[in-house]
Amino acid sequence: MSHNIEKVNSTSGDRLSSINIDQSNTLAFRWRGIQSVNLGLSGSGYSSGNNLPYYRSSASYVYIEYGTGVTVSNSSYSVIAPAYQYGWFDQINLPEGNYNLIHQYAAYPALSGTMAWVDNSTSAKIAPVISTENNHSSLNTNVYFVAPSGGIGIATRILSGSANGASFGSLLNCNITIIKVN
């Protein structure tokens, strides 16, 4: 209809402007902070070449939901000592497929560094660079990517300067949602 100018993918509105979307997309992974807490991360941040750690040890502080075939793990880029890695992850492992990654991040304190979501095995960026340079930088990611045959392990890699993991009040503002797009 000519009065319907908005579309979602290729779906236009009906005569009442309602858009019915295929609901076959499924949640692959969700992580979000649910309580403010000091997770014991370095107050000075972590340096270039490391992955940001995400907490998974206590249901009191974070909520985690896994889709079919999705796991988390620690890689060689982890900043967490091996003895404590049971409570953390730095890599999300996804099976083959098409995905939409939505990441809202809050650095506390704001540090001067950059980071990006990467294919952890090749270090190739799968999302735009995020800057923690000041309080006016965007710390959000919304990107579509494809996991190849055999799957992919993705992580938030510090590219320059230092970036801080979520702790204190910033934890409540952090979340990762990955949708498998069919």
C-alpha positions as CSV (number, residue, x, y, z in Angstrom):
1,M,0.0,0.0,0.0
2,S,1.3,3.4,-0.9
3,H,0.7,4.9,2.6
4,N,2.9,2.2,4.2
5,I,6.5,3.5,3.9
6,E,8.0,1.5,6.7
7,K,9.2,-2.1,6.2
8,V,10.9,-4.7,8.3
9,N,13.2,-6.7,6.1
10,S,10.9,-6.9,3.0
11,T,7.6,-7.0,4.9
12,S,5.3,-4.0,4.5
13,G,2.4,-3.1,6.6
14,D,-1.1,-4.3,5.9
15,R,-4.1,-1.9,5.4
16,L,-4.0,-1.1,9.1
17,S,-0.2,-0.6,9.0
18,S,0.4,-3.8,11.1
19,I,3.6,-5.6,10.2
20,N,3.6,-9.3,10.9
21,I,7.1,-10.6,11.2
22,D,8.3,-14.2,10.9
23,Q,8.9,-15.2,14.5
24,S,11.2,-18.1,13.6
25,N,14.4,-16.3,14.8
26,T,15.6,-17.7,18.0
27,L,17.6,-16.6,21.0
28,A,21.2,-17.9,20.7
29,F,22.7,-16.2,23.8
30,R,21.8,-13.6,26.4
31,W,24.0,-12.2,29.2
32,R,23.0,-9.2,31.4
33,G,23.9,-7.7,34.7
34,I,21.1,-7.8,37.3
35,Q,22.8,-6.3,40.3
36,S,25.6,-3.8,40.9
37,V,28.7,-5.4,42.4
38,N,32.4,-5.1,42.4
39,L,33.5,-8.2,40.5
40,G,37.2,-7.6,41.4
41,L,38.3,-6.6,37.9
42,S,41.3,-4.4,37.4
43,G,40.5,-0.8,38.1
44,S,43.1,0.3,35.6
45,G,41.7,-1.8,32.8
46,Y,43.3,-4.4,30.6
47,S,45.7,-3.8,27.8
48,S,45.7,-4.2,24.0
49,G,45.5,-7.8,22.9
50,N,43.4,-9.1,25.8
51,N,39.7,-10.1,25.7
52,L,37.2,-8.6,28.1
53,P,36.0,-11.0,30.7
54,Y,32.4,-11.6,31.5
55,Y,31.2,-12.9,34.9
56,R,29.1,-16.1,35.1
57,S,29.6,-17.4,38.6
58,S,26.6,-16.1,40.5
59,A,23.0,-15.8,39.5
60,S,22.7,-13.0,42.0
61,Y,24.7,-10.7,39.7
62,V,24.2,-11.8,36.1
63,Y,21.6,-13.6,34.1
64,I,22.8,-16.0,31.3
65,E,20.7,-17.9,28.8
66,Y,22.0,-20.3,26.2
67,G,20.4,-21.4,22.9
68,T,20.9,-24.8,21.3
69,G,24.6,-25.6,20.7
70,V,25.9,-22.4,22.3
71,T,28.6,-22.5,25.0
72,V,31.0,-20.1,26.6
73,S,34.7,-20.7,27.4
74,N,38.0,-19.1,28.2
75,S,40.6,-18.6,25.5
76,S,44.3,-17.8,25.6
77,Y,43.4,-14.1,25.4
78,S,41.6,-14.2,28.8
79,V,42.9,-11.9,31.5
80,I,41.5,-14.1,34.3
81,A,44.0,-16.4,36.1
82,P,43.4,-20.1,35.2
83,A,42.5,-20.9,38.9
84,Y,39.5,-18.4,38.7
85,Q,38.3,-19.0,35.1
86,Y,35.5,-21.2,36.3
87,G,33.6,-18.0,37.2
88,W,34.3,-16.2,34.0
89,F,34.2,-16.4,30.2
90,D,35.7,-14.4,27.4
91,Q,34.5,-16.3,24.4
92,I,31.0,-17.2,23.1
93,N,31.0,-20.3,20.9
94,L,28.2,-20.3,18.3
95,P,27.3,-23.1,15.8
96,E,27.1,-22.4,12.0
97,G,24.5,-19.8,11.1
98,N,23.5,-16.2,10.7
99,Y,23.4,-14.0,13.8
100,N,22.6,-10.5,15.1
101,L,24.7,-9.4,18.0
102,I,23.5,-6.6,20.2
103,H,26.0,-5.5,22.9
104,Q,25.5,-2.6,25.4
105,Y,28.6,-1.9,27.4
106,A,29.3,0.5,30.2
107,A,32.9,1.2,31.2
108,Y,33.5,2.1,34.8
109,P,35.5,4.1,35.2
110,A,35.7,5.4,31.6
111,L,39.2,4.7,30.3
112,S,41.0,5.6,27.1
113,G,40.9,2.5,24.9
114,T,39.2,0.8,21.9
115,M,37.7,-2.6,21.5
116,A,35.8,-4.6,19.0
117,W,34.0,-8.0,18.7
118,V,36.3,-10.4,16.9
119,D,36.5,-13.9,15.5
120,N,38.7,-15.1,18.3
121,S,40.6,-17.7,16.2
122,T,41.6,-15.2,13.5
123,S,41.3,-11.9,15.3
124,A,39.2,-10.5,12.4
125,K,36.7,-7.8,13.5
126,I,33.1,-8.8,13.1
127,A,31.8,-5.5,14.4
128,P,32.7,-1.8,14.5
129,V,35.2,-0.4,17.0
130,I,33.9,0.7,20.4
131,S,35.8,3.5,22.2
132,T,35.9,4.1,26.0
133,E,37.8,7.4,25.5
134,N,35.2,9.5,27.2
135,N,31.6,9.6,28.4
136,H,30.4,10.8,24.9
137,S,31.5,7.7,23.0
138,S,29.1,5.0,21.8
139,L,29.5,1.8,23.7
140,N,26.8,-0.1,21.8
141,T,27.1,-2.6,19.1
142,N,24.4,-3.9,16.8
143,V,25.8,-6.1,14.0
144,Y,24.9,-9.0,11.7
145,F,27.5,-11.7,11.1
146,V,27.8,-15.2,9.7
147,A,29.3,-18.1,11.6
148,P,30.9,-20.5,9.1
149,S,30.7,-24.2,8.9
150,G,32.1,-25.6,12.1
151,G,31.0,-22.5,14.1
152,I,32.8,-19.5,15.5
153,G,34.1,-18.3,18.8
154,I,33.6,-14.6,19.3
155,A,35.1,-12.2,21.9
156,T,35.4,-8.5,22.8
157,R,39.1,-7.8,22.0
158,I,40.9,-4.7,23.4
159,L,42.5,-3.1,20.3
160,S,44.3,-0.1,21.9
161,G,44.9,1.6,25.2
162,S,43.0,0.0,28.1
163,A,39.4,-1.0,28.6
164,N,37.7,-2.1,31.7
165,G,35.4,-5.0,32.3
166,A,31.9,-4.3,33.7
167,S,32.0,-3.8,37.5
168,F,30.4,-1.6,40.2
169,G,27.4,0.3,38.9
170,S,28.2,-0.3,35.3
171,L,27.2,-4.0,35.5
172,L,23.5,-3.0,35.4
173,N,24.0,-1.3,32.1
174,C,25.7,-4.2,30.4
175,N,24.1,-6.8,28.2
176,I,24.8,-9.1,25.3
177,T,22.0,-10.5,23.2
178,I,22.7,-12.8,20.2
179,I,19.8,-13.8,17.9
180,K,20.1,-16.6,15.4
181,V,18.5,-15.2,12.2
182,N,16.9,-17.9,10.0
